Amino acid sequence: MSRWWSSARRLLAAELRSYRTLPRWVLRRPDAPPGTVPFRYVGAVLPVLWAFIVVSSIEVVVVHVLVPWPTVRLVLDVLGIWGVLWMLGFTASQTVRPHLLDATGLRVRHGVSLDVFVPWEAVAAVAVHRRSREGSRAVQLDRGPDGVVLNVVVGSQTTVDVVLREPLVLPLPAGPQRVTAVRLAADDPAGLAARASAALAA
C-alpha cells in the first residue's frame, strides 16, 4: 500500500509540475539558463501530441452535446477537460525543458519526469547513434555484463550515445542508479554531439 501511495504521489507531483510549465510554453520562454545551449527532443512526437489534443478537445464538445443526463454530462465534461489539460501540460513540459549543454557538462531531461546532470569529466565520448526502442516508457534501463545503460526515449528511439569513463550514479525517478552510459534523443543529434565533443576537447 505504501509503495502504491508513493507512486501515486510521485505521479501527482509530476502532473502539477507539468502544469507550471504552461506559462513558459505560452510565452515561448524555454527553461534554459544563460550560458547553456538548449537541444530540443520533442520534434518526433509533437505532431502526435497535437493530434491527441485536437481530437480530445473535439470529443469534449461532442460528448457535452450528445449526453442527455446532466450529472453524467458534467462528470464526462470534467474528465474530458482534465484529459486535455493533462496533454497540454505534458506537451508544454516536453517543449520548454530541453536538454542543456554548457562548459561543465550535459543536463539530460525528459519533461518534468527526468533531470540528470552528467559532468564532462565523467564522459569518454559522445556520438550520434540511432537506436530503436520497444515500449513507450521514457526512462528505460538495459542491464548487461558491462553495467547498466540509461535510455531516455522519445518516439521509441534514442539518437545520441554518451559513453562514460566510469560508472556514474544518477537520480532516476525510481531511485538512484549506477549507469555506465546514457542514450538520449535529440532533434539535432549531430549538433549536440558536435557541441559535446568540442566541450570535451576543451
NUTORMAR-917056 format. One record per residue: residue in one letter; residue number from 1; x negated, y negated, z negated of N, C-alpha, C in turn. Coordinates in Angstrom, 1 decimal. Layout:
! NUTORMAR-917056
<"A"; NUM; <X; Y; Z>; <X; Y; Z>; <X; Y; Z>>
...
! end
This chain:
! NUTORMAR-917056
<"M"; 1; <-0.8; 1.2; 0.0>; <0.0; 0.0; 0.0>; <-0.9; -1.3; 0.0>>
<"S"; 2; <-1.9; -1.2; -0.8>; <-2.8; -2.4; -0.9>; <-3.5; -2.6; 0.4>>
<"R"; 3; <-3.9; -1.5; 1.1>; <-4.5; -1.7; 2.4>; <-3.6; -2.3; 3.4>>
<"W"; 4; <-2.3; -1.8; 3.4>; <-1.3; -2.4; 4.3>; <-1.1; -3.9; 4.0>>
<"W"; 5; <-1.0; -4.2; 2.8>; <-0.8; -5.6; 2.4>; <-2.0; -6.5; 2.8>>
<"S"; 6; <-3.2; -6.0; 2.7>; <-4.4; -6.7; 3.1>; <-4.4; -7.0; 4.6>>
<"S"; 7; <-4.0; -5.9; 5.3>; <-3.9; -6.1; 6.8>; <-2.9; -7.1; 7.2>>
<"A"; 8; <-1.7; -7.1; 6.5>; <-0.6; -8.0; 6.8>; <-1.0; -9.4; 6.5>>
<"R"; 9; <-1.7; -9.6; 5.4>; <-2.2; -11.0; 5.0>; <-3.2; -11.5; 6.0>>
<"R"; 10; <-4.1; -10.6; 6.5>; <-5.1; -11.0; 7.5>; <-4.4; -11.4; 8.8>>
<"L"; 11; <-3.4; -10.7; 9.2>; <-2.7; -11.0; 10.4>; <-2.0; -12.3; 10.3>>
<"L"; 12; <-1.3; -12.5; 9.2>; <-0.6; -13.7; 8.9>; <-1.5; -14.9; 8.9>>
<"A"; 13; <-2.7; -14.8; 8.3>; <-3.6; -15.9; 8.2>; <-4.2; -16.2; 9.6>>
<"A"; 14; <-4.4; -15.2; 10.4>; <-4.9; -15.4; 11.8>; <-3.8; -16.1; 12.6>>
<"E"; 15; <-2.6; -15.7; 12.4>; <-1.5; -16.4; 13.2>; <-1.4; -17.9; 12.8>>
<"L"; 16; <-1.5; -18.2; 11.5>; <-1.4; -19.6; 11.1>; <-2.6; -20.4; 11.6>>
<"R"; 17; <-3.8; -19.7; 11.6>; <-4.9; -20.4; 12.2>; <-4.7; -20.7; 13.7>>
<"S"; 18; <-4.1; -19.8; 14.4>; <-3.9; -20.0; 15.8>; <-2.9; -21.1; 16.1>>
<"Y"; 19; <-1.9; -21.3; 15.2>; <-1.0; -22.5; 15.4>; <-1.8; -23.8; 15.2>>
<"R"; 20; <-2.8; -23.8; 14.3>; <-3.6; -25.0; 14.1>; <-4.4; -25.4; 15.3>>
<"T"; 21; <-4.6; -24.5; 16.2>; <-5.4; -24.8; 17.4>; <-4.5; -25.5; 18.5>>
<"L"; 22; <-3.2; -25.5; 18.3>; <-2.3; -26.1; 19.3>; <-2.6; -27.6; 19.6>>
<"P"; 23; <-2.8; -28.4; 18.5>; <-3.1; -29.8; 18.8>; <-4.3; -30.0; 19.7>>
<"R"; 24; <-5.4; -29.3; 19.4>; <-6.6; -29.4; 20.2>; <-6.3; -29.0; 21.6>>
<"W"; 25; <-5.5; -28.0; 21.8>; <-5.2; -27.5; 23.2>; <-4.4; -28.6; 23.9>>
<"V"; 26; <-3.4; -29.2; 23.3>; <-2.6; -30.2; 23.9>; <-3.5; -31.4; 24.3>>
<"L"; 27; <-4.4; -31.8; 23.4>; <-5.3; -32.9; 23.6>; <-6.5; -32.6; 24.4>>
<"R"; 28; <-6.7; -31.3; 24.8>; <-7.8; -30.8; 25.6>; <-9.1; -31.1; 24.9>>
<"R"; 29; <-9.2; -30.8; 23.6>; <-10.4; -31.0; 22.8>; <-10.9; -29.7; 22.3>>
<"P"; 30; <-11.7; -29.0; 23.0>; <-12.2; -27.7; 22.5>; <-13.1; -27.8; 21.3>>
<"D"; 31; <-13.1; -26.8; 20.5>; <-13.8; -26.8; 19.2>; <-15.3; -26.5; 19.6>>
<"A"; 32; <-16.0; -27.5; 20.0>; <-17.4; -27.4; 20.4>; <-18.2; -28.6; 19.9>>
<"P"; 33; <-18.8; -28.4; 18.7>; <-19.6; -29.5; 18.1>; <-20.6; -30.1; 19.0>>
<"P"; 34; <-21.0; -31.3; 18.8>; <-22.1; -31.9; 19.6>; <-23.4; -31.1; 19.5>>
<"G"; 35; <-24.1; -31.0; 20.6>; <-25.3; -30.2; 20.7>; <-25.1; -28.8; 21.0>>
<"T"; 36; <-23.9; -28.3; 21.2>; <-23.6; -27.0; 21.6>; <-23.1; -27.0; 23.1>>
<"V"; 37; <-23.4; -25.8; 23.8>; <-22.9; -25.6; 25.1>; <-21.8; -24.6; 25.1>>
<"P"; 38; <-20.5; -25.0; 25.5>; <-19.4; -24.0; 25.4>; <-19.4; -23.1; 26.6>>
<"F"; 39; <-18.9; -21.9; 26.4>; <-18.7; -21.0; 27.5>; <-17.4; -20.3; 27.3>>
<"R"; 40; <-16.4; -20.6; 28.2>; <-15.1; -20.0; 28.1>; <-15.1; -18.6; 28.5>>
<"Y"; 41; <-14.0; -17.9; 28.0>; <-13.9; -16.5; 28.3>; <-12.4; -16.1; 28.6>>
<"V"; 42; <-11.5; -17.0; 28.7>; <-10.1; -16.7; 28.8>; <-9.6; -16.7; 30.2>>
<"G"; 43; <-10.5; -17.0; 31.2>; <-10.0; -17.2; 32.6>; <-9.4; -15.9; 33.2>>
<"A"; 44; <-10.0; -14.7; 32.8>; <-9.5; -13.5; 33.4>; <-8.1; -13.1; 33.0>>
<"V"; 45; <-7.7; -13.6; 31.8>; <-6.3; -13.2; 31.3>; <-5.4; -14.4; 31.2>>
<"L"; 46; <-5.8; -15.6; 31.5>; <-4.9; -16.8; 31.4>; <-3.7; -16.7; 32.3>>
<"P"; 47; <-3.8; -16.2; 33.5>; <-2.5; -16.1; 34.3>; <-1.5; -15.1; 33.7>>
<"V"; 48; <-2.0; -14.1; 33.1>; <-1.1; -13.1; 32.5>; <-0.5; -13.7; 31.2>>
<"L"; 49; <-1.2; -14.5; 30.5>; <-0.7; -15.1; 29.3>; <0.4; -16.1; 29.6>>
<"W"; 50; <0.1; -16.9; 30.7>; <1.1; -17.9; 31.1>; <2.4; -17.2; 31.7>>
<"A"; 51; <2.2; -16.1; 32.3>; <3.4; -15.3; 32.8>; <4.2; -14.8; 31.7>>
<"F"; 52; <3.6; -14.3; 30.6>; <4.4; -13.9; 29.4>; <5.1; -15.1; 28.8>>
<"I"; 53; <4.4; -16.2; 28.7>; <5.0; -17.4; 28.1>; <6.3; -17.8; 28.9>>
<"V"; 54; <6.1; -17.9; 30.2>; <7.2; -18.4; 31.0>; <8.4; -17.4; 31.0>>
<"V"; 55; <8.1; -16.1; 31.1>; <9.2; -15.1; 31.1>; <9.9; -15.1; 29.8>>
<"S"; 56; <9.1; -15.2; 28.7>; <9.7; -15.1; 27.3>; <10.6; -16.4; 27.1>>
<"S"; 57; <10.1; -17.5; 27.6>; <10.9; -18.7; 27.5>; <12.3; -18.6; 28.2>>
<"I"; 58; <12.2; -18.1; 29.4>; <13.5; -17.8; 30.1>; <14.4; -16.9; 29.4>>
<"E"; 59; <13.8; -15.8; 28.8>; <14.5; -14.8; 28.1>; <15.3; -15.4; 26.9>>
<"V"; 60; <14.6; -16.4; 26.2>; <15.3; -17.0; 25.1>; <16.6; -17.7; 25.5>>
<"V"; 61; <16.5; -18.4; 26.7>; <17.6; -19.2; 27.2>; <18.7; -18.2; 27.6>>
<"V"; 62; <18.4; -17.1; 28.3>; <19.3; -16.2; 28.8>; <20.1; -15.5; 27.7>>
<"V"; 63; <19.3; -15.0; 26.7>; <19.9; -14.4; 25.5>; <20.9; -15.3; 24.8>>
<"H"; 64; <20.5; -16.6; 24.6>; <21.3; -17.5; 24.0>; <22.7; -17.7; 24.7>>
<"V"; 65; <22.6; -17.7; 26.0>; <23.8; -17.9; 26.8>; <24.7; -16.7; 26.8>>
<"L"; 66; <24.1; -15.5; 26.9>; <24.9; -14.3; 27.1>; <25.4; -13.6; 25.8>>
<"V"; 67; <24.7; -13.8; 24.7>; <25.2; -13.1; 23.5>; <26.3; -13.9; 22.9>>
<"P"; 68; <27.5; -13.2; 22.7>; <28.7; -14.0; 22.2>; <28.8; -14.1; 20.7>>
<"W"; 69; <28.0; -13.3; 19.9>; <28.2; -13.3; 18.5>; <27.2; -14.3; 17.9>>
<"P"; 70; <27.8; -15.3; 17.2>; <26.9; -16.4; 16.7>; <25.8; -16.0; 15.8>>
<"T"; 71; <26.0; -15.1; 14.9>; <25.0; -14.6; 13.9>; <23.9; -13.9; 14.7>>
<"V"; 72; <24.3; -13.0; 15.5>; <23.3; -12.2; 16.3>; <22.5; -13.1; 17.2>>
<"R"; 73; <23.2; -14.1; 17.8>; <22.6; -15.0; 18.8>; <21.5; -15.8; 18.0>>
<"L"; 74; <21.9; -16.3; 16.8>; <20.9; -17.1; 16.0>; <19.7; -16.3; 15.7>>
<"V"; 75; <19.9; -15.0; 15.3>; <18.7; -14.2; 14.9>; <17.8; -13.9; 16.2>>
<"L"; 76; <18.5; -13.7; 17.3>; <17.7; -13.4; 18.5>; <17.0; -14.7; 19.0>>
<"D"; 77; <17.7; -15.9; 18.8>; <17.1; -17.1; 19.1>; <15.8; -17.4; 18.3>>
<"V"; 78; <15.9; -17.1; 17.0>; <14.7; -17.4; 16.1>; <13.6; -16.4; 16.5>>
<"L"; 79; <13.9; -15.1; 16.7>; <12.9; -14.2; 17.1>; <12.2; -14.6; 18.4>>
<"G"; 80; <13.1; -15.0; 19.4>; <12.6; -15.3; 20.7>; <11.7; -16.6; 20.7>>
<"I"; 81; <12.1; -17.6; 19.9>; <11.3; -18.8; 19.8>; <10.0; -18.5; 19.1>>
<"W"; 82; <10.1; -17.7; 18.0>; <8.8; -17.3; 17.3>; <7.9; -16.6; 18.2>>
<"G"; 83; <8.4; -15.7; 19.1>; <7.5; -15.0; 20.0>; <6.8; -15.9; 21.0>>
<"V"; 84; <7.6; -16.9; 21.5>; <7.0; -17.9; 22.4>; <5.9; -18.7; 21.7>>
<"L"; 85; <6.2; -19.1; 20.5>; <5.2; -19.9; 19.7>; <4.0; -19.1; 19.4>>
<"W"; 86; <4.2; -17.8; 19.1>; <3.0; -16.9; 18.9>; <2.1; -16.8; 20.1>>
<"M"; 87; <2.7; -16.7; 21.3>; <1.9; -16.6; 22.5>; <1.2; -17.9; 22.8>>
<"L"; 88; <1.9; -19.0; 22.6>; <1.3; -20.3; 22.8>; <0.1; -20.5; 21.9>>
<"G"; 89; <0.3; -20.1; 20.6>; <-0.8; -20.2; 19.6>; <-2.0; -19.3; 20.0>>
<"F"; 90; <-1.7; -18.1; 20.5>; <-2.8; -17.2; 20.9>; <-3.5; -17.7; 22.1>>
<"T"; 91; <-2.8; -18.2; 23.1>; <-3.4; -18.8; 24.3>; <-4.3; -20.0; 23.9>>
<"A"; 92; <-3.7; -20.9; 23.0>; <-4.5; -22.1; 22.6>; <-5.8; -21.7; 21.9>>
<"S"; 93; <-5.7; -20.7; 21.0>; <-6.9; -20.3; 20.3>; <-8.0; -19.7; 21.2>>
<"Q"; 94; <-7.5; -19.0; 22.2>; <-8.5; -18.4; 23.2>; <-9.1; -19.5; 24.0>>
<"T"; 95; <-8.4; -20.6; 24.3>; <-8.9; -21.7; 25.1>; <-9.8; -22.7; 24.4>>
<"V"; 96; <-9.4; -23.0; 23.2>; <-10.2; -24.1; 22.5>; <-11.3; -23.6; 21.7>>
<"R"; 97; <-11.5; -22.3; 21.5>; <-12.6; -21.7; 20.7>; <-13.5; -20.9; 21.6>>
<"P"; 98; <-14.3; -21.5; 22.5>; <-15.2; -20.8; 23.4>; <-16.4; -20.3; 22.6>>
<"H"; 99; <-17.2; -19.4; 23.3>; <-18.5; -19.1; 22.8>; <-19.3; -20.4; 22.8>>
<"L"; 100; <-20.3; -20.5; 21.9>; <-21.1; -21.6; 21.8>; <-22.6; -21.2; 21.8>>
<"L"; 101; <-23.4; -22.0; 22.5>; <-24.8; -21.8; 22.6>; <-25.5; -23.0; 22.2>>
<"D"; 102; <-26.5; -22.9; 21.3>; <-27.4; -24.1; 21.0>; <-28.8; -23.6; 20.8>>
<"A"; 103; <-29.6; -24.5; 20.3>; <-31.1; -24.2; 20.1>; <-31.3; -23.1; 19.1>>
<"T"; 104; <-30.4; -22.9; 18.2>; <-30.6; -21.9; 17.1>; <-30.0; -20.5; 17.4>>
<"G"; 105; <-29.0; -20.4; 18.3>; <-28.5; -19.1; 18.6>; <-27.2; -19.1; 19.4>>
<"L"; 106; <-26.5; -18.0; 19.4>; <-25.3; -17.8; 20.1>; <-24.2; -17.5; 19.2>>
<"R"; 107; <-23.1; -18.3; 19.3>; <-21.9; -18.1; 18.5>; <-20.9; -17.4; 19.3>>
<"V"; 108; <-20.6; -16.1; 19.0>; <-19.6; -15.3; 19.8>; <-18.3; -15.4; 19.1>>
<"R"; 109; <-17.2; -15.8; 19.9>; <-15.9; -15.9; 19.4>; <-14.9; -15.2; 20.2>>
<"H"; 110; <-13.7; -15.0; 19.5>; <-12.5; -14.4; 20.2>; <-11.3; -15.0; 19.5>>
<"G"; 111; <-10.8; -16.2; 20.1>; <-9.7; -16.8; 19.4>; <-10.1; -17.1; 18.0>>
<"V"; 112; <-9.1; -16.9; 17.1>; <-9.3; -17.1; 15.7>; <-9.7; -15.8; 14.9>>
<"S"; 113; <-9.8; -14.7; 15.7>; <-10.0; -13.4; 15.0>; <-11.4; -13.0; 14.8>>
<"L"; 114; <-12.3; -13.7; 15.6>; <-13.7; -13.3; 15.5>; <-14.6; -14.6; 15.7>>
<"D"; 115; <-15.6; -14.7; 14.9>; <-16.5; -15.8; 15.0>; <-17.8; -15.4; 14.3>>
<"V"; 116; <-18.8; -14.9; 15.1>; <-20.1; -14.4; 14.6>; <-21.2; -15.2; 15.2>>
<"F"; 117; <-22.3; -15.4; 14.4>; <-23.5; -16.1; 14.9>; <-24.6; -15.1; 15.0>>
<"V"; 118; <-25.3; -15.2; 16.2>; <-26.5; -14.4; 16.5>; <-27.6; -15.3; 16.7>>
<"P"; 119; <-28.6; -15.4; 15.8>; <-29.8; -16.3; 15.9>; <-30.7; -15.7; 17.0>>
<"W"; 120; <-31.4; -16.7; 17.7>; <-32.3; -16.3; 18.8>; <-33.4; -15.4; 18.3>>
<"E"; 121; <-33.9; -15.6; 17.1>; <-35.0; -14.8; 16.6>; <-34.6; -13.3; 16.5>>
<"A"; 122; <-33.3; -13.0; 16.5>; <-32.8; -11.6; 16.4>; <-32.6; -11.0; 17.8>>
<"V"; 123; <-32.7; -11.8; 18.9>; <-32.3; -11.4; 20.2>; <-33.6; -11.0; 21.0>>
<"A"; 124; <-33.5; -9.9; 21.7>; <-34.6; -9.4; 22.6>; <-34.3; -9.9; 24.0>>
<"A"; 125; <-33.1; -9.8; 24.4>; <-32.8; -10.2; 25.8>; <-31.3; -10.4; 26.0>>
<"V"; 126; <-30.9; -11.2; 27.0>; <-29.5; -11.5; 27.3>; <-29.4; -11.3; 28.9>>
<"A"; 127; <-28.5; -10.5; 29.3>; <-28.4; -10.2; 30.7>; <-26.9; -10.0; 31.1>>
<"V"; 128; <-26.7; -10.3; 32.4>; <-25.3; -10.1; 33.0>; <-25.2; -8.6; 33.2>>
<"H"; 129; <-24.1; -8.0; 32.7>; <-23.8; -6.6; 32.9>; <-22.3; -6.4; 32.7>>
<"R"; 130; <-21.6; -6.1; 33.8>; <-20.2; -6.0; 33.8>; <-19.8; -4.5; 33.4>>
<"R"; 131; <-19.0; -4.4; 32.4>; <-18.6; -3.1; 31.9>; <-17.1; -3.1; 31.7>>
<"S"; 132; <-16.5; -2.0; 32.2>; <-15.0; -1.9; 31.9>; <-14.8; -1.2; 30.6>>
<"R"; 133; <-13.7; -1.6; 29.9>; <-13.4; -1.0; 28.6>; <-12.0; -0.5; 28.6>>
<"E"; 134; <-11.7; 0.5; 27.8>; <-10.4; 1.1; 27.7>; <-9.7; 0.4; 26.4>>
<"G"; 135; <-8.4; 0.3; 26.5>; <-7.7; -0.2; 25.4>; <-7.6; -1.8; 25.4>>
<"S"; 136; <-6.8; -2.3; 24.6>; <-6.5; -3.8; 24.6>; <-7.1; -4.5; 23.4>>
<"R"; 137; <-7.8; -3.7; 22.5>; <-8.4; -4.3; 21.3>; <-9.5; -5.2; 21.7>>
<"A"; 138; <-9.5; -6.4; 21.0>; <-10.6; -7.4; 21.3>; <-11.9; -7.0; 20.8>>
<"V"; 139; <-11.9; -6.4; 19.6>; <-13.2; -6.0; 19.0>; <-13.2; -4.5; 19.0>>
<"Q"; 140; <-14.2; -4.0; 19.7>; <-14.4; -2.5; 19.8>; <-15.9; -2.1; 19.4>>
<"L"; 141; <-16.0; -1.1; 18.7>; <-17.3; -0.6; 18.3>; <-17.7; 0.7; 19.0>>
<"D"; 142; <-18.9; 0.8; 19.6>; <-19.4; 2.0; 20.1>; <-20.5; 2.6; 19.2>>
<"R"; 143; <-20.3; 3.8; 18.7>; <-21.3; 4.4; 17.7>; <-22.1; 5.4; 18.5>>
<"G"; 144; <-23.4; 5.3; 18.4>; <-24.2; 6.3; 19.1>; <-25.5; 6.5; 18.4>>
<"P"; 145; <-26.4; 7.3; 18.9>; <-27.6; 7.6; 18.2>; <-28.6; 6.4; 18.0>>
<"D"; 146; <-28.4; 5.4; 18.8>; <-29.2; 4.2; 18.6>; <-28.6; 3.2; 17.7>>
<"G"; 147; <-27.4; 3.4; 17.2>; <-26.8; 2.5; 16.4>; <-25.4; 2.1; 16.9>>
<"V"; 148; <-24.8; 1.0; 16.4>; <-23.5; 0.5; 16.7>; <-23.6; -0.7; 17.6>>
<"V"; 149; <-22.8; -0.6; 18.7>; <-22.7; -1.7; 19.6>; <-21.4; -2.4; 19.4>>
<"L"; 150; <-21.4; -3.8; 19.3>; <-20.2; -4.5; 19.2>; <-19.7; -5.0; 20.6>>
<"N"; 151; <-18.5; -4.7; 20.9>; <-17.9; -5.1; 22.2>; <-16.8; -6.1; 21.9>>
<"V"; 152; <-17.0; -7.3; 22.4>; <-15.9; -8.4; 22.3>; <-15.3; -8.5; 23.7>>
<"V"; 153; <-14.1; -7.9; 23.8>; <-13.5; -7.6; 25.1>; <-12.4; -8.6; 25.4>>
<"V"; 154; <-12.4; -9.0; 26.7>; <-11.4; -9.8; 27.3>; <-11.0; -9.2; 28.6>>
<"G"; 155; <-9.7; -9.0; 28.8>; <-9.3; -8.4; 30.1>; <-9.9; -7.1; 30.4>>
<"S"; 156; <-10.0; -6.3; 29.3>; <-10.6; -4.9; 29.5>; <-12.0; -4.9; 30.0>>
<"Q"; 157; <-12.8; -5.9; 29.7>; <-14.2; -5.8; 30.2>; <-15.1; -6.7; 29.3>>
<"T"; 158; <-16.4; -6.4; 29.4>; <-17.4; -7.3; 28.9>; <-18.3; -7.6; 30.1>>
<"T"; 159; <-19.0; -8.8; 30.1>; <-19.8; -9.2; 31.2>; <-21.2; -9.6; 30.9>>
<"V"; 160; <-21.5; -9.7; 29.6>; <-22.9; -10.1; 29.1>; <-23.3; -9.2; 28.0>>
<"D"; 161; <-24.6; -8.7; 28.2>; <-25.2; -7.8; 27.1>; <-26.2; -8.7; 26.3>>
<"V"; 162; <-26.1; -8.7; 25.0>; <-27.1; -9.3; 24.1>; <-27.7; -8.2; 23.4>>
<"V"; 163; <-29.0; -7.9; 23.7>; <-29.8; -6.8; 23.1>; <-30.5; -7.4; 21.9>>
<"L"; 164; <-30.4; -6.8; 20.7>; <-31.1; -7.3; 19.5>; <-32.4; -6.6; 19.3>>
<"R"; 165; <-33.3; -7.4; 18.7>; <-34.7; -6.8; 18.4>; <-34.6; -5.8; 17.3>>
<"E"; 166; <-33.6; -6.0; 16.4>; <-33.4; -5.1; 15.3>; <-32.0; -5.2; 14.8>>
<"P"; 167; <-31.4; -4.2; 14.1>; <-30.0; -4.3; 13.7>; <-29.7; -5.5; 12.9>>
<"L"; 168; <-28.5; -6.1; 13.2>; <-28.1; -7.3; 12.5>; <-26.7; -7.1; 11.9>>
<"V"; 169; <-26.5; -7.5; 10.7>; <-25.2; -7.4; 10.0>; <-24.3; -8.5; 10.4>>
<"L"; 170; <-23.2; -8.3; 11.0>; <-22.2; -9.3; 11.4>; <-20.9; -9.2; 10.7>>
<"P"; 171; <-20.3; -10.3; 10.3>; <-19.0; -10.2; 9.6>; <-17.8; -10.0; 10.6>>
<"L"; 172; <-17.4; -8.8; 10.7>; <-16.3; -8.5; 11.6>; <-14.9; -8.5; 10.9>>
<"P"; 173; <-13.8; -8.5; 11.6>; <-12.5; -8.6; 10.9>; <-12.3; -7.4; 9.9>>
<"A"; 174; <-12.8; -6.2; 10.3>; <-12.6; -5.1; 9.4>; <-13.7; -5.0; 8.3>>
<"G"; 175; <-14.6; -5.9; 8.3>; <-15.7; -5.9; 7.3>; <-17.1; -6.0; 7.9>>
<"P"; 176; <-18.1; -6.3; 7.2>; <-19.5; -6.4; 7.7>; <-19.9; -5.1; 8.4>>
<"Q"; 177; <-20.6; -5.3; 9.5>; <-21.0; -4.1; 10.3>; <-22.4; -4.4; 10.8>>
<"R"; 178; <-23.3; -3.4; 10.7>; <-24.7; -3.4; 11.2>; <-24.7; -3.0; 12.7>>
<"V"; 179; <-25.1; -3.9; 13.6>; <-25.0; -3.6; 15.0>; <-26.4; -3.8; 15.6>>
<"T"; 180; <-26.6; -3.1; 16.8>; <-27.8; -3.2; 17.5>; <-27.7; -4.0; 18.8>>
<"A"; 181; <-26.5; -4.2; 19.2>; <-26.3; -5.0; 20.4>; <-24.9; -5.6; 20.4>>
<"V"; 182; <-24.7; -6.7; 21.2>; <-23.4; -7.3; 21.3>; <-23.1; -7.5; 22.8>>
<"R"; 183; <-21.9; -7.0; 23.2>; <-21.5; -7.2; 24.5>; <-20.2; -8.1; 24.5>>
<"L"; 184; <-20.2; -9.1; 25.3>; <-19.1; -10.1; 25.3>; <-18.7; -10.4; 26.7>>
<"A"; 185; <-17.5; -11.1; 26.8>; <-17.0; -11.5; 28.1>; <-17.2; -13.0; 28.2>>
<"A"; 186; <-17.4; -13.5; 29.4>; <-17.6; -14.9; 29.7>; <-17.1; -15.2; 31.1>>
<"D"; 187; <-16.5; -16.4; 31.3>; <-16.0; -16.7; 32.6>; <-17.2; -17.0; 33.6>>
<"D"; 188; <-18.3; -17.5; 33.0>; <-19.5; -17.7; 33.7>; <-20.7; -16.9; 33.1>>
<"P"; 189; <-20.7; -15.6; 33.3>; <-21.7; -14.8; 32.7>; <-23.2; -15.2; 33.1>>
<"A"; 190; <-23.3; -15.5; 34.4>; <-24.7; -15.9; 34.9>; <-25.2; -17.1; 34.2>>
<"G"; 191; <-24.3; -18.1; 34.1>; <-24.6; -19.4; 33.4>; <-25.0; -19.1; 31.9>>
<"L"; 192; <-24.2; -18.3; 31.2>; <-24.5; -18.0; 29.8>; <-25.9; -17.3; 29.7>>
<"A"; 193; <-26.1; -16.3; 30.5>; <-27.3; -15.6; 30.5>; <-28.5; -16.4; 30.8>>
<"A"; 194; <-28.4; -17.3; 31.8>; <-29.5; -18.2; 32.1>; <-29.8; -19.2; 31.0>>
<"R"; 195; <-28.8; -19.8; 30.4>; <-29.0; -20.7; 29.2>; <-29.6; -19.9; 28.1>>
<"A"; 196; <-29.1; -18.7; 27.8>; <-29.7; -18.0; 26.7>; <-31.1; -17.6; 26.9>>
<"S"; 197; <-31.4; -17.2; 28.1>; <-32.8; -16.8; 28.5>; <-33.8; -18.0; 28.3>>
<"A"; 198; <-33.3; -19.2; 28.7>; <-34.1; -20.4; 28.6>; <-34.3; -20.7; 27.1>>
<"A"; 199; <-33.3; -20.5; 26.3>; <-33.4; -20.8; 24.8>; <-34.4; -19.8; 24.2>>
<"L"; 200; <-34.3; -18.5; 24.7>; <-35.3; -17.5; 24.2>; <-36.7; -17.8; 24.6>>
<"A"; 201; <-36.9; -18.3; 25.8>; <-38.2; -18.7; 26.3>; <-38.8; -19.9; 25.5>>
<"A"; 202; <-37.9; -20.8; 25.1>; <-38.3; -21.9; 24.3>; <-38.7; -21.6; 22.9>>
! end
